[in-house]
Amino acid sequence: MAKSLRSKRKRKLRAIKRERYAKKELAQLKKVLGINENGDVEMDNISDIATVTDAKTIQQNKENPESEGKEAMETDEKKQKYSKKTLRNEHGNYPIWLSAREVKKKAIANRIKKQKSKRKNIRNRKLKKKTVKSDKKEDKQMIVE
């Protein structure tokens, strides 16, 4: 269970812990930032952190902003294209950001649409056969007469 927030003793102990952990955290931060005991920052590898440019190049960049933004970021991965209607790519896979529940829902919906279109095609074929047969009968009757 959680510690009571209103307990005086627990509050007092948490305050003591906070002070103790604050010292450790401060020492850790100084170590990460490279700050010495006397408060100076170590500037050994400043060239790795920042680039130094003179005033002339800055003014030239202001006058010609096109020259600065010419470099485009290169990426190794190709962006996948997904169908807006079915949310599938060319391999039939769903995107990774789509939850499993939504994938299942989309798959069922796509299956139902496919079945409906198949039924419609079968019905159309049957109707075409009937019309073709009736046309042939009419042609035979025309020939007989």
N, C-alpha and C positions, 0 to 999 in steps of 0.2 A: 504494500500500500504506500501511497505517497505520504511524505512528511507534512504535518500540519503547518500551514503558513502562519498561523497566529501563535504558535507555541514560542514563548519567549526564549527558552533555552535553545531550541533548534535554530531560531533566527540568529541568536548570538553566535552559535557554532558555525553557521553558514557564512556569517560576516567574517569570522576568523579565517575560514577556508578561502574566501574570496581574496583576502589580503595575501595569504600565502601563495595562492595560484597566480595572483597578479605579478608577484616578483618573478616567478618562474617564466611566465608568459613574456614579460618585458625582456628578460635575458634572452629568450628564444628569438624574439623579434629583432633584437640588436644583432644577434648572431647571423640571422638571415639577411639583414640589411647591411651588414659589414660595418657596424658602428663600434668604435673602440670604447674602452672604459672612460676615457677623458671626453668623449662625445664627438670625436672627429670621425668623419666618414672616410673609408678607404677608397681612394680614387685611382687604383691601379689599372683597372680595365675600363676606363671611361670611354675609350674609343669603341669598345664592343657595344656599349649601351647607346651612345648617341653619335650622330655624324656632325662634324663641324663644317659649316659653310660660311663663306665670306659674304659681305654685303652686296657685291657685284652680282654674284650668282642668284641671290634672293631677288634682286631687282629684275634680273633677266627673266626669272621664272614668273614674276608678277606680270611682266609685259607679254610674255609668251606662255600662257597657261597650257597650251596644247602640247608643248614638249614634255611637260611633267607627267601628264596622264596617258601617255602613249602605251606604256607597258601594261599588258593585260595579264591577269593571273592565270597560270596554267594549272589545269587539274587533270588527273589521270583518269578519273571515273567519268563515264559517259552518263548523261542524264537519261533516265528511262522515260519512254513515252507511254502514257496510259490512255486508254480509250475513255472518254468522258461518260459514255453510255454504260459500259460494262465495268469500268475501272480495272481492266486487265491490260497487261503489256503484250508485246507480240508473241511471247512464249506462253501466254495464258495464265500468268501468275498475277496475284493481287499485290498492291503496294505494301511495304512493310509497316507503314503507319496505320493501315486499316486493321481494326481489331478483329479477333477471331469470330466474334458474334456477327459483326457486319459482313465479314467474308462469307459466312454461312448463309446469311440473309440474301446477299447478292447472288450467291450460287443458286439458291432455290428459285429466286426471281428469274434468273437467266434460264434455268431449266424449264420453268413454266412457260416462258415466252417461246422457247424453242419448240416445246410440245404443241403449243397453240399454232405456231406457224406450220408445223408438220401436218397437223390435222387440217388446216386450211388448204394446204397444197394437195392433200389426198382428196378432199372434197371437190376442189377445182378440177382435178384429173377425172374424177367420176362424172362430173357435169359435162366435161369436154367429150368424154366417151359417149355419153347419152346423146349429145347434140350431133356428134359425128354419125352415130348409128341412125338417128332420125333423118339426117340429111341424106344418107345413103338410101334409106327407104323411100324418101320423096323422089330421089333421082330415078330409082327403079320404077316407081309409079309413073313418072313422067315419060320414061322410055316405053313402057307398056302402052300407054295411051297414045 
